[in-house]
Amino acid sequence: SRCHVMQPSHRVLLALVASFMVGLRSVACFSQGGLTTNLVAGKCSTGTLPRCGQHTVYKHANPLRCRSRLLFWQNLVCTEESGLERRGGKSLHVYAFVTMVGWGKNTLLNELSSLDATSCKEHFGSSIPPVILESDEIGKDKFWPVVEKTIKDGDDDLDHLILNKNFPPNSWKGTVKRLKRVCEEKQRNLCIHAIFPKSVGSERNAFSLFDCATCLYSVKNRQEHPNLSSSANNIPEVVSLFYKLYHVPGGRKEFLNNLRNNFTESVIEVDWIKSECMVSTSQDLDRKMEKLFWVTRKINRAKKENQNEIPDDLRSELDAVVVDIFDSQTNIQMFETCRLEPSRVLQSFLENLPRST
């Protein structure tokens, strides 16, 4: 997914070529049209950023602290075949996490926020820091209104917007629709980038059972979280539910095809598990995880029949399954040490950002 300002003659030539290349259809960028509607008066404040001086800070947003600018983003190309029609507006790059609960979005973004000016210049190429909108802090019902307001209130200085929220397949259509609509109002060219954790996957899921168990362990042991901390009693059900959202016949390869065809062709695959752990799980762990899914299915059926009440025997059975998954100090140590250091995860993300050729 690449976008740059082209001469009219070049656009005509690319349009003619693209019309014969249906198989290369891209959904990473979308046509921006229509007139700019009345914009909400800018409600932003100027915040002092310790590393880079002053920048516009949008309400509810956490800006990265970087100052310098590199122009390689202007070399990104989106042809009309991808549905993008240049209307003179700058591209807005929106980053969405196609991840499971407990993967580590906040950890990555905390690392990203510590980038110095030189690193920001190298990797993001903008003097204006990317804006981060965190769903857990804003609230589920207010998140999309805040996203839309941030884009509407922002001017051309808003180049990169990071949405700190999970975007499983059932959210893709609505996400594209919302972002496309508000970008059309602002006459901005939209480029979506999916942040997608690397995995060996499984025969019918984009992620492996080991990935799911690792995320479950992380959620069970995190101390502070607005919605799902270690004190929550529905952790296994939520983690299992999110894992099932990534089920697809054909496994990870087919999921990647669906992701590129139905959400965006710009997929940033990020390393997060150590290479020695990037293998198929043991049969014993596979069996325990499958049992977890089986029990959570029973619980979901029981909740429908009993107005969200979970029978005590099923709750006890679920607790026993989770204990069994992490049944030894060896297993606990494995889950505690299998993740890459946060700085390595950030490095992988930055290295796989789309760049000019």
C-alpha positions in Angstrom: 0.0 0.0 0.0 1.9 3.0 -1.3 0.7 6.6 -1.9 2.4 9.7 -3.5 1.4 12.8 -5.3 1.5 12.0 -9.0 1.3 14.3 -12.1 -2.1 14.2 -13.9 -0.6 12.4 -16.9 0.8 9.7 -14.6 -2.5 9.2 -12.9 -4.2 8.7 -16.3 -1.6 6.2 -17.3 -1.8 4.3 -14.0 -5.6 4.3 -14.2 -5.4 2.7 -17.7 -2.9 0.1 -16.5 -4.9 -0.6 -13.4 -8.1 -1.3 -15.3 -6.4 -4.4 -16.7 -5.1 -5.6 -13.4 -8.2 -6.6 -11.5 -6.3 -9.4 -9.7 -4.1 -6.8 -8.0 -7.0 -5.0 -6.3 -6.0 -3.4 -3.1 -8.2 -2.4 -0.1 -5.5 -0.6 1.8 -6.5 2.9 0.5 -10.0 4.2 -0.3 -11.4 6.9 -2.6 -11.7 10.3 -0.9 -14.5 12.4 -2.3 -17.2 14.8 -1.4 -17.1 18.3 0.1 -15.7 19.0 3.5 -18.6 19.4 5.9 -18.8 21.9 8.7 -16.0 20.9 11.0 -16.3 20.8 14.8 -14.3 23.8 16.1 -10.8 22.6 17.0 -10.7 21.5 20.6 -7.1 20.8 21.2 -4.5 22.0 23.5 -0.8 22.6 23.2 1.1 20.3 25.4 4.8 20.4 26.3 6.6 17.3 25.1 9.8 16.6 26.9 11.8 15.4 23.9 10.6 17.6 21.1 9.1 20.8 22.2 5.5 21.7 21.6 3.0 20.0 19.4 -0.8 19.9 19.1 -2.2 17.4 21.5 -5.7 16.1 20.6 -8.2 15.5 23.3 -8.1 11.8 24.5 -5.0 11.2 22.5 -1.4 10.2 23.5 1.1 11.7 21.0 4.4 10.1 20.4 7.3 12.4 21.3 9.1 13.1 18.0 9.9 16.1 16.0 12.0 15.5 12.9 10.6 14.8 9.4 11.5 12.5 6.6 9.5 12.6 3.4 9.5 8.9 2.4 5.8 8.7 3.3 5.1 11.0 0.3 6.6 8.1 -1.9 3.8 5.7 -0.9 1.7 4.9 -4.0 -2.1 4.2 -4.2 -3.4 3.7 -7.6 -7.1 4.1 -8.7 -7.3 0.3 -8.8 -7.1 0.3 -5.0 -10.1 2.7 -4.9 -8.0 5.8 -4.1 -8.6 8.9 -6.2 -6.2 11.7 -5.4 -7.9 15.0 -4.6 -5.0 17.0 -3.4 -5.4 15.9 0.3 -2.7 14.3 2.3 -2.8 10.6 3.3 -3.9 9.7 6.8 -2.2 6.5 7.9 -4.3 4.5 10.4 -2.8 1.6 12.3 -5.2 -1.1 13.6 -4.2 -4.1 15.8 -5.4 -7.4 14.4 -4.6 -9.2 17.7 -5.9 -11.2 20.6 -6.7 -10.0 24.1 -3.4 -10.1 26.1 -1.1 -9.8 23.1 0.7 -6.7 24.4 -0.6 -3.6 22.5 0.1 -1.3 25.5 3.6 -2.7 26.0 4.4 -2.0 22.3 3.0 1.5 22.4 4.8 2.3 25.6 8.0 1.4 23.8 7.0 3.4 20.8 6.3 6.5 22.9 9.9 6.5 24.1 11.4 7.0 20.6 13.7 9.9 20.3 13.5 12.5 17.5 16.1 10.7 15.3 14.3 7.4 15.4 10.9 9.1 14.7 12.5 10.8 11.7 13.9 7.5 10.4 10.7 5.5 10.8 7.7 7.8 10.6 9.0 10.6 8.6 6.8 13.3 10.1 7.5 16.3 12.3 4.1 15.8 13.9 3.9 12.8 16.3 1.5 9.9 15.6 -1.6 10.1 17.7 -2.6 7.2 19.9 -6.3 6.7 20.8 -6.7 4.0 23.5 -10.1 2.3 23.6 -9.9 1.1 27.2 -9.3 4.7 28.5 -11.8 6.4 26.3 -14.5 3.8 26.7 -16.2 1.4 24.3 -19.2 3.6 23.6 -17.2 6.8 23.1 -14.3 5.3 21.1 -15.5 5.8 17.6 -17.0 9.3 18.2 -13.5 10.3 19.6 -11.8 8.8 16.6 -14.0 10.7 14.2 -13.6 13.9 16.1 -9.9 13.6 16.2 -9.8 13.2 12.4 -12.3 16.0 11.9 -10.5 18.4 14.3 -7.1 17.6 12.9 -5.6 19.3 9.9 -3.0 18.1 7.5 -0.5 17.8 10.4 -2.3 14.6 11.5 -0.4 12.1 9.4 -0.4 8.9 11.6 -3.2 7.7 13.9 -2.8 4.5 16.0 -6.0 2.9 17.3 -5.2 1.0 20.5 -7.9 -1.6 20.2 -8.3 -5.1 18.9 -9.7 -5.5 15.4 -10.8 -9.1 14.8 -12.5 -10.0 11.5 -16.0 -9.2 12.6 -15.0 -5.5 13.0 -13.3 -5.0 9.6 -16.3 -3.9 7.6 -17.5 -1.4 10.1 -14.1 0.0 10.7 -13.4 0.6 7.0 -16.8 2.2 6.6 -16.4 4.6 9.6 -12.8 5.6 8.6 -13.7 6.0 4.9 -16.7 8.2 5.7 -14.8 10.7 8.0 -11.8 10.8 5.7 -14.1 11.6 2.7 -15.5 14.5 4.7 -12.0 15.8 5.4 -10.9 15.0 1.8 -8.1 12.9 3.2 -6.7 9.8 1.5 -7.0 6.8 3.8 -4.4 4.1 4.2 -5.0 1.4 6.8 -2.2 -0.7 8.2 -2.9 -3.9 10.1 -0.5 -4.7 13.0 -0.6 -8.5 13.0 1.5 -10.7 15.3 3.6 -13.4 13.7 2.7 -17.0 14.4 2.9 -20.5 13.0 -0.9 -20.6 13.3 -2.8 -23.8 13.2 -4.9 -25.8 10.7 -7.9 -23.7 11.4 -6.8 -20.6 13.2 -4.5 -17.6 12.5 -2.8 -18.2 15.8 -1.5 -21.3 17.5 -2.8 -22.8 20.8 0.5 -21.8 22.3 -0.2 -18.2 21.4 -3.6 -18.4 23.0 -2.2 -19.9 26.2 0.5 -17.2 26.3 -2.1 -14.5 26.1 -4.2 -16.2 28.7 -1.2 -16.3 31.0 -0.5 -12.6 30.5 -4.1 -11.5 31.2 -4.2 -13.7 34.3 -1.1 -12.0 35.7 -1.4 -8.4 34.7 -2.1 -6.2 37.7 -3.7 -3.1 36.2 -6.1 -2.9 33.3 -9.4 -0.8 32.9 -11.4 -3.8 31.7 -9.7 -7.1 32.2 -7.2 -7.3 35.0 -6.1 -10.4 36.9 -9.0 -9.8 39.3 -11.7 -10.4 36.6 -13.6 -13.7 36.9 -14.3 -14.0 33.1 -10.7 -14.1 31.8 -10.8 -17.6 30.3 -14.1 -16.9 28.5 -12.9 -13.6 27.0 -9.6 -15.0 25.8 -11.3 -18.1 24.4 -13.8 -15.9 22.6 -11.2 -13.8 21.0 -9.2 -16.8 19.9 -12.3 -18.3 18.2 -12.8 -15.0 16.2 -9.6 -15.9 14.3 -10.9 -19.4 13.3 -10.8 -19.9 9.5 -10.7 -23.0 7.3 -7.2 -23.1 5.9 -5.5 -21.6 9.0 -3.1 -18.7 9.0 -2.5 -18.6 5.2 -6.1 -18.3 4.4 -6.6 -15.8 7.2 -3.9 -13.6 5.7 -5.7 -13.8 2.3 -8.9 -12.7 4.0 -7.1 -9.9 5.8 -5.6 -8.5 2.7 -8.8 -8.9 0.6 -11.3 -7.6 3.2 -9.4 -5.1 5.4 -6.1 -3.9 4.0 -3.2 -5.2 1.9 -0.8 -3.3 4.2 0.0 -6.0 6.9 2.7 -5.3 9.4 3.7 -8.7 10.8 5.4 -8.3 14.2 7.7 -10.8 16.0 6.7 -11.3 19.7 7.5 -14.9 20.5 11.1 -16.2 20.7 12.1 -18.3 17.8 12.6 -21.4 19.9 9.0 -21.1 21.1 7.6 -20.6 17.6 6.7 -24.2 17.2 3.7 -26.3 17.4 2.5 -26.9 21.0 2.8 -30.2 22.7 0.0 -32.6 22.5 -0.6 -32.3 26.2 -1.0 -28.5 26.0 -3.2 -28.8 22.9 -5.5 -31.2 24.7 -5.7 -28.9 27.7 -6.5 -25.9 25.5 -9.1 -27.8 23.6 -10.7 -28.7 26.9 -10.7 -25.1 27.9 -12.7 -24.2 24.7 -15.1 -27.1 25.3 -15.9 -25.9 28.8 -16.3 -22.3 27.7 -18.8 -23.4 25.1 -20.8 -25.1 27.8 -20.6 -22.0 29.9 -21.9 -19.9 27.0 -24.8 -22.2 26.5 -25.6 -22.2 30.2 -25.5 -18.4 30.3 -28.1 -18.2 27.5 -30.4 -20.6 29.4 -29.9 -19.0 32.8 -29.8 -15.3 32.1 -26.0 -15.0 32.2 -25.8 -17.0 35.4 -23.0 -19.6 35.4 -23.7 -22.7 37.4 -21.2 -23.3 40.2 -20.1 -26.7 38.8 -19.2 -25.2 35.5 -17.3 -22.4 37.1 -15.3 -24.9 39.2 -14.7 -27.1 36.1 -13.3 -24.0 34.2 -11.1 -23.0 37.1 -9.7 -26.5 37.2 -8.9 -26.5 33.5 -7.0 -23.2 33.8 -5.0 -24.5 36.7 -4.2 -27.6 34.7 -2.8 -25.6 31.8 -0.3 -23.9 34.1 0.2 -27.0 36.2 3.9 -26.8 36.9 6.7 -24.4 37.6 8.3 -25.5 34.3 5.2 -24.4 32.4 5.0 -21.1 34.3 8.6 -20.4 33.5 8.0 -21.2 29.8 5.2 -18.7 29.5 7.0 -16.1 31.5 10.1 -16.2 29.2 8.7 -17.1 25.8 8.0 -13.5 24.8 10.6 -11.3 23.2 11.8 -8.2 25.1 9.5 -5.2 24.4 12.4 -3.4 22.6 12.7 -6.4 20.2 9.0 -6.3 19.5 9.2 -2.5 18.8 12.2 -3.2 16.5 10.2 -5.7 14.5 7.3 -3.3 14.2 9.5 -0.5 12.9 11.5 -2.7 10.6 8.2 -3.9 8.9 6.6 -0.5 8.5 5.8 0.1 4.8 8.5 2.1 3.1 9.3 3.6 -0.2 11.2 1.4 -2.7 
